[in-house]
Amino acid sequence: MLTALALAALAPACSTKQAAPNTRFVLLDGSQTSTQALRGKVFLINFWATSCISCVAEMPKLVEIHQQFHARGYETVAVAMSYDPPAYVVNFSQSRQLPFKVAIDNTGAVAKAWGDIKITPTTFLVNKRGEIVKQYVGEPDFVAMHKLIDKLLTES
């Protein structure tokens, strides 16, 4: 059964965009951020797991995109799924020196708020107004994502 967000991603583009869910992320260092705190920036929310081969394979590309656009107001939040052991997430993040925010969704509430995410990787690109612009299930077309992020960063 497709979630509302998944159906929205399959539907043709229309003029009204869906607002990103108002969620709070608990980061590895114990601090928190939220979609509300990220408003005014273009940001990417990536649901992933250390046991997901595609997720691990795409991480270097997410790092590259983050490093390229971060100075222009772009943020990345990698949300580890609730079934991912926190020690694995910490080890992965530290050993690969991930330069962006990494959150652990211990209860599954964040994944549920974003459309009951079960498939990893699932990624959302959100504009400065807090609207979901694109949802990717599986590894994205990084060339197209790169162009879209660049375009979104130039919008006011």
C-alpha positions as CSV (number, residue, x, y, z in Angstrom):
1,M,0.0,0.0,0.0
2,L,1.4,3.4,-1.0
3,T,1.6,6.2,1.5
4,A,0.2,9.6,0.8
5,L,3.7,11.0,0.3
6,A,4.6,8.1,-2.1
7,L,1.4,8.8,-4.1
8,A,2.3,12.5,-4.2
9,A,5.7,11.6,-5.6
10,L,4.1,9.5,-8.4
11,A,1.6,12.1,-9.3
12,P,2.4,14.7,-12.0
13,A,3.9,17.9,-10.7
14,C,1.3,20.5,-9.7
15,S,1.5,24.0,-8.4
16,T,0.8,23.1,-4.7
17,K,3.6,21.4,-2.8
18,Q,3.1,19.5,0.4
19,A,4.6,21.0,3.5
20,A,7.3,18.9,5.2
21,P,6.1,17.3,8.4
22,N,6.9,19.3,11.5
23,T,9.4,16.8,13.1
24,R,12.2,17.0,15.6
25,F,15.4,15.1,15.0
26,V,17.7,13.8,17.8
27,L,21.2,14.0,16.6
28,L,24.1,11.7,17.5
29,D,25.6,14.3,19.8
30,G,22.4,14.5,21.8
31,S,21.4,17.9,20.4
32,Q,18.2,18.4,18.4
33,T,17.1,20.1,15.2
34,S,13.7,20.2,13.5
35,T,12.1,20.9,10.2
36,Q,11.0,24.3,11.7
37,A,14.7,25.1,12.5
38,L,15.7,24.3,8.9
39,R,13.1,26.6,7.3
40,G,14.8,29.2,5.1
41,K,17.3,26.6,3.9
42,V,17.1,24.0,1.2
43,F,17.4,20.7,3.0
44,L,17.5,17.0,2.3
45,I,16.1,14.3,4.7
46,N,17.6,10.9,4.0
47,F,16.1,7.8,5.7
48,W,18.8,5.1,5.7
49,A,20.2,2.1,7.6
50,T,23.8,0.8,8.0
51,S,22.5,-2.6,6.8
52,C,21.2,-1.1,3.6
53,I,23.7,-1.7,0.8
54,S,22.2,1.1,-1.4
55,C,22.3,3.5,1.5
56,V,25.9,2.9,2.2
57,A,26.7,3.1,-1.5
58,E,25.1,6.5,-1.9
59,M,26.6,8.1,1.2
60,P,29.7,9.4,-0.5
61,K,27.5,11.2,-3.1
62,L,25.4,12.7,-0.3
63,V,28.6,13.9,1.3
64,E,29.8,15.4,-1.9
65,I,26.5,17.3,-2.5
66,H,26.5,18.5,1.1
67,Q,30.0,19.8,0.9
68,Q,29.4,21.5,-2.4
69,F,26.2,23.4,-1.4
70,H,26.5,23.8,2.4
71,A,28.0,27.2,2.3
72,R,25.0,28.4,0.2
73,G,22.5,27.4,2.9
74,Y,22.0,23.7,2.2
75,E,21.6,21.2,5.0
76,T,21.5,17.4,5.1
77,V,19.9,15.3,7.8
78,A,20.5,11.5,7.6
79,V,17.9,9.7,9.7
80,A,18.9,6.2,10.8
81,M,15.9,3.9,10.9
82,S,14.6,2.7,14.3
83,Y,15.9,-0.9,13.8
84,D,19.5,0.3,13.2
85,P,21.6,-0.2,16.3
86,P,22.8,3.2,17.6
87,A,26.4,1.9,18.0
88,Y,26.4,1.0,14.3
89,V,25.2,4.4,13.3
90,V,27.7,6.2,15.5
91,N,30.6,4.0,14.1
92,F,29.5,4.5,10.5
93,S,29.1,8.3,10.9
94,Q,32.5,8.6,12.7
95,S,34.5,6.2,10.5
96,R,33.3,8.0,7.3
97,Q,33.5,11.4,8.9
98,L,30.0,12.4,7.7
99,P,29.9,16.2,7.6
100,F,26.2,16.6,8.0
101,K,23.6,16.0,10.8
102,V,22.9,12.4,11.6
103,A,19.8,11.5,13.6
104,I,18.6,8.3,15.1
105,D,14.9,7.6,14.9
106,N,14.7,5.4,18.0
107,T,10.9,5.2,18.2
108,G,10.1,5.3,14.5
109,A,8.1,8.4,15.0
110,V,10.1,10.4,12.4
111,A,9.7,7.8,9.7
112,K,6.0,7.6,10.5
113,A,5.6,11.4,10.3
114,W,7.2,11.4,6.8
115,G,4.8,8.9,5.4
116,D,5.5,5.7,7.4
117,I,8.8,5.1,5.6
118,K,9.7,1.4,5.4
119,I,12.0,1.4,2.3
120,T,15.6,2.6,2.5
121,P,17.0,4.8,1.1
122,T,14.1,7.2,0.9
123,T,15.0,10.8,0.5
124,F,13.1,14.1,0.5
125,L,14.3,17.4,-0.9
126,V,12.7,20.4,0.8
127,N,12.7,24.0,-0.4
128,K,13.3,27.2,1.6
129,R,9.6,27.5,2.3
130,G,9.5,24.0,3.9
131,E,7.7,22.4,1.0
132,I,8.6,18.9,-0.2
133,V,9.9,19.4,-3.8
134,K,10.9,15.8,-4.6
135,Q,10.8,12.4,-3.0
136,Y,13.3,9.7,-4.1
137,V,12.8,6.0,-3.2
138,G,16.0,4.1,-3.9
139,E,19.2,5.8,-5.1
140,P,18.4,9.1,-6.8
141,D,19.6,10.4,-10.1
142,F,22.4,12.5,-8.5
143,V,23.0,14.6,-11.6
144,A,19.3,15.7,-11.7
145,M,19.3,16.1,-7.9
146,H,22.4,18.3,-8.1
147,K,20.7,20.6,-10.7
148,L,17.5,20.8,-8.7
149,I,19.4,21.8,-5.5
150,D,21.3,24.4,-7.3
151,K,18.0,25.8,-8.7
152,L,16.3,25.7,-5.3
153,L,19.2,27.6,-3.7
154,T,18.8,30.5,-6.2
155,E,15.1,30.9,-5.4
156,S,14.1,33.5,-2.8
